Amino acid sequence: MGVSDPESDKLTGRSFVASAIRNLLPKDVVDLQPDLVIHCSSQPVTEYNNPSFFPGLYPTLFPYGLGGFEIKSRRTALAFKKQAKYFLSVSDRAFRYHNSFIFVLLNILQRRQAHLQTYFTVGKSNFDSVARKLTTVSPILLERLAIKLEHERKLVDPTAEERNALQLLQQVNTMSARIPGSQASKIFVRNEIRNYYGYFGLPHIFFTFNPSPAHSPVFQVMFGDKTVDLSEHFPAMPCGRERALRLAQDPVAAADFFEFSFRSLFRHLMGWDFEARCATASGGILGHVRAFYGSSE
């Protein structure tokens, strides 16, 4: 089990169009039901607005059936992504040590980006007319067209309203969200880097930052090993096999180690103040840094 289809190219074009049509519907007309469903049976369980989904999926992690996602009765609304981050940060490491919980979380977040952020684009010359005509299409008609397109059914004897709606769809393009790891996200990063060139000029230095958690005593402490003494110049650490097993067991600690190492490098060597978002008064080994840009693989 893992993240699959980051480009969403295995989904049919009709599914994307149906998703974009549903996102045109007013929020008071339809609730946030899934518009793209990965079917595993004739009646799949919804993962949207379903607080019992994760407690039912992982009874060992939610032994009392409580603590699911998107509970509407909460006094303060809690986003799915923020609650997922909390589960992976609690002192009880059962969530991060589970063999599939992290992968399911990431898959759901990835699908939601593809489902709920699909939208239409239209040429500037046709924008006013297309926008005006789209507002005249009823939500019921949009829902009916979305269902037919989603199931790839042919429109037999379409009504005049359906023909007009389909003609409007021919004048727009369906765009999906910037999914991390997809080609669209890479293009977005490249464009941002080019914008930095235009504002700050060409960068003076390029380097690859690749700290190794398996060989770092700091990671062993983050993993929970209290026998490692960081005050020593060469702390005693477990054997290489044990360190590799720890890295595979706790990828969240590895991500925390990377974040800690990256911030420490820029704060103490480059002289960057993350709170003020500018260089410190004393600067770093390269002087006063005006800006930097980094992306993770």
N, C-alpha and C positions, 0 to 999 in steps of 0.2 A: 504494500500500500504506500502511496506517495503522491506527490504533485504530478499531474499529468496534463498534457494539452495546454501549455501556457499561452499558446497563440490562439486558442479556441478555434483552430482550423478544422477540427473534427465535427464541429457543430454546423448544421446546414445554414445556408443563407436565409432560408425561410424562417428558421428559428430566430435569427438575429432581427429580421424585419418584424416578426411577431413581438419580440421583446421591446423593440423601439416603439411599436404602436401602443403597447400597453403603458409605456412610460409617458405617453401623451395624455392618458386619462387623468382627470382630476383626482386628487387624493381623497376627496370626500365621496367619490363614486365607487372606488374599489379600494380594498385594503391591500396591504403589501403581501399578496400571495405570490408564490414563486411563478415566474413566467417561463423559466426553463427548468426542467426537472430531469435529473439523471435517473431514469427508470430502472429499478431493480426488481419490480414486481408489477402486477396489474394495478395495485393501489399503493404507491410509494408514500412514505411518511414525510410530511412537509418539514423542512428545516427552518422555515421562516415563522417568526412569532410563535414558536412552539417551545415553551419552557420545559416540557417533559421530554424533549428529544434527547438531550445529552444524559440526563439521569436514567432514561430507559436504555440508552446505548452503552453507558458505562456504569452499571450498578455498583461496581467496586469503588469507583471514585465518588459516587453520590449515593452512599448507602441508605440515606433517608428519603431519597427521591426529591430532594430540595436543592436549590442553588443553581437552577438552570439559567439559560440565557433569555433575555428579552421578556422579563416578567413585567407585565403592564401594571401590576398592583404596587410596584416599588414607588416609594415616595419621590425618589430622584431617579430619572431615567439613566440607564447604564448601557453604553454602546457595546455591541458584541465584541469588537476588537479590544476595547479597554478591559472588559471582564476577562477575556482570554489571556491578556497580558498579566492580569492579577493572578489568575490561577497558576500561571507558570512562575510566579514570583513568591508565592506563599512559602512559609518555612517547611510545611509538609510537602515533600518533593514527589509525592505520588503522581501528580499530574505530569510533571516533566519526565518522570522515569517510565511512564506508561509507553508500551511499544507502538501504539497507534494514535493516541490522543492528539499529539502535536500535528501529525499528518492530516488528520480529519479536520482540525481547526484551520490549517492552512488551505486545504482544499475548499472548505466552505467560504473562507474569505476571498479566495481567488474566484470562485464561481459568482459570488455576489458582485464583485467588480464587473464581471462580464454581463451579469443579468440586469442589475439595477442601474448601470451607468451607460447603457446603450442608447444612442440618441441619433437624431437626423441632422444632416448638414445640407445646405442648399446654396446655390450660387447667389451672389449678391444681386444680380439683375432680376432674379425671380423671387427674391425673398419676400417682398411685400405681398405679392399676389398669392404665393403658396401659403404664407402664414395666415392670410385672410381666409383662404378656402379651407385650411385645416381646422380653423376655429368653428366652421359651420358643420363639420362632421360630428355626429352624435357619438357619445361614449359607447352606446350599445352597438353601433355599427363597427366601431374600432375593435371592440371585444370580439364580435363575430368574425371579423376578418382575421384577427390574430389567431383565433382557434383554428380556422380553416388553413391558414398558412402554416401554423405550428404542426398540424397533422398532415401537411403537404397534400391537401385535397384540392381537386380542381373545382373552380367556380362554375357550376352548371347553371345556366340562365341567370347571371347576376342581375341584380336590380340596378336602376339608374344610379342610385346612391353608391352602391358598391363599385360600379364602373368609374364613377368620378373619383372615389377614394383611391382606387388602384392607379388611375392616371396621375393623381398627385404623387403617389409613391414613386412613379417613374422619374419625377423631377428632383428627387432628393437622394442622398447617399446615406447608407447606414454605417455609423461609426461605433466602435466598441471602446471600452475604457482602456486606459493605459495599465495593462496587467504587468506586474513586476516580472522581468525575464522575457517579456515578449519583444518583438521587433519594434512595436510602437514606443515602448518605454525606452529602448536604446536610442531611437531617433530623438526622443524628447531630451535625453541626457546630452546628446551631441549638440543639439540646438542651444541648450543652456550653456555649454562650454563655449560655443562660438559667441554667444552674447557676452560672456566674460571677456573674451578676446577683444570685443569691440569697446568695452567700457574700461577694462584695466590694462589692456595690452597683452602681448604674449607672455605666458608664464616663464619664470626664470629657472624653475627646477621641476623635474618630473621624477617621481619615485613610486615604487610599489611597496606598500606596507603589508607585510605578511608575518605577523607574530605567530609563533608556534605554541599553542596551549599545552601540547603533550610534553614539551620540554621546559615549561615554565613553572616555577614553584608558586607563583601567584595563582595560577589556575588550580593547582592542587588545594590551595586554601579556599578558593571559591567553590571547589567541589565539596569541601567539608572536611578535609584532612587537617586535623588539629595538631598533628605531630610535626608538621613542616614549620620550621622556625625561620621567618623571613628576616630576622635580625642577623642571622649568620651570613657570612660572605658566600659560602657554598652550602646551601641547605641540603640536608639529606632527603632524598625523594625515593618513592617506590621504583621498582624495576620498569623497564620500558613497556613490557606487556601490560602491566597493571595500569600505567598511565594511558595507554591506548584504549584500554577497556573503559576507563573513566571518561575519556573524551567521547566515546561512542554512547555511553550511558547518559550523559548529561550535556546535550547540545546547547541547552539554555545557559549553562555556566560558561560554555565556550563562547557564546555570543556576548555574554557579559564581560568576559575577559577581553575580547576584541574591542568592545566599546571602551573599556577602562584603559587599555593600552593606547588606543587611538587618541583619546582625550589627554592622557598623560604626556604623550609625545608632543602634541601641539601646545599644551599648556606650559610644559617645563622646558622643552627644547626650542620650539618655535615662538614662544611668548605670546600665545593667543588666549584671550579672555573670552570664554564661551558665554558668560553671563552678559558682558557688555558687547559681545559680538564685534570685537576689534582687538588690535594688538595691545599688549600691556605697555606701560610707560617705559619699562626697561628693555622691551623687545626680546628677541631670542637670538639663536646662533646665526640666523640669516638677517638680522636687523628687525625692522618693523614690518610685519606681514600685512599687506593691504587686503588680500582675499585669497581664498584657496577653494578648490573644488575636488571632491572625491566621490567615487562610486564603488560599491562593493560588487563582487562577482556573484 
